[in-house]
């Protein structure tokens, strides 16, 4: 079996913790590992590490590689999309990769979102085993969680003929109103659509050929990738599932959630005696049924709240009624109109060499903590409008400035003038941690000039 993990996303539903450049799959909400890392760990338990393929965008590639390295799964394959085009083209890209590697048409392929929560791993593996029995019979298989409450934010699957280990799919139901959702829970004929798919390679090749002919899997690799950005921007559900036949669904009860809102986060966190979920440096008095989430150094104190969601990060605070949780998207839209950088940028950003954490900034200066991994380096560059003062906190830096070269160690510093090319390399065995102080009359990113 091969497993495709879809790792895209826009980072809107769990703002301000998630951002455009750091969407929810990279958040650590329910364990010491991110949702993405937990997904990879589940995948490796089902298939071998080298049988896992992560389909991601260019801007997330280095975050993905860092996360894989952190959990010791660097042998998993990373496939980068030429452009973000939704899940139908993303799945096709993964399928094309397997075709190029010479996989047989009888190979089973499991497609997993990277940002879902599944609490019962053994139960999920059993559901996949049942799904494999159905792919042998030519079915494209979905997985559906038995609904435990009338959720209006999920899609539903209406089940049909009993197939022993699952059911034929009778109908897809879009996100219903509350009354419909309640009836779906009560009738026992509906499942939450988990967005997880299982099929044989030959089957999916035929589905793309018949239902999404714009995606030609017979093209050579180079031509396929060149045309990728022109593929329709459409979900796998709309492009394939709603058009094809012989669909089956395996029911499961594995504690699944798509973690699609802060209310969903609240629902899946442990509660205190007043039904509050409290995470981080936070205290509560006379509050009930609320989420109080503090990331970073701020203490969050709440008094007299009922059914509220409070999320605090280093640079933003969200306060919203629990039943209004989906309106976080409206907040993000408003910030986009104002071209607020906090829509896309998290306080910590990742690069091939390591990470950058913004500590403080104003019109004429910016202070960051920069971490360079062992054996990695900041590319050679220069700036015409700013100077940089570097202070080494930990590790050893090899610094090239113009035609000079020197080493900087812990508690030592060095200075880069304007228009002076420089490169910094971590030549040690531990992460190189530095404070970078930028100062100048223009701080735009286009003042970063890379030097060959």
Beta strands, then each sheet from edge to edge (+ up, - down):
strand 1: 2-7
strand 2: 52-57
strand 3: 77-81
strand 4: 108-113
strand 5: 117-118
strand 6: 140-146
strand 7: 156-162
strand 8: 167-173
strand 9: 190-200
strand 10: 247-252
strand 11: 256-257
strand 12: 277-279
strand 13: 282-285
strand 14: 291-294
strand 15: 300-303
strand 16: 308-312
strand 17: 317-321
strand 18: 348-351
strand 19: 354-361
strand 20: 365-372
strand 21: 377-382
strand 22: 386-394
strand 23: 397-401
strand 24: 404-408
strand 25: 413-416
strand 26: 422-426
strand 27: 432-440
strand 28: 449-450
sheet 1: 3+ 2+ 1+ 4+ 9- 6+ 10+ 8- 7+
sheet 2: 5+ 11-
sheet 3: 12+ 14+ 16+ 17-
sheet 4: 13+ 15+
sheet 5: 18+ 19- 20+ 27- 22+ 25-
sheet 6: 24+ 23- 26+ 21- 28+
end
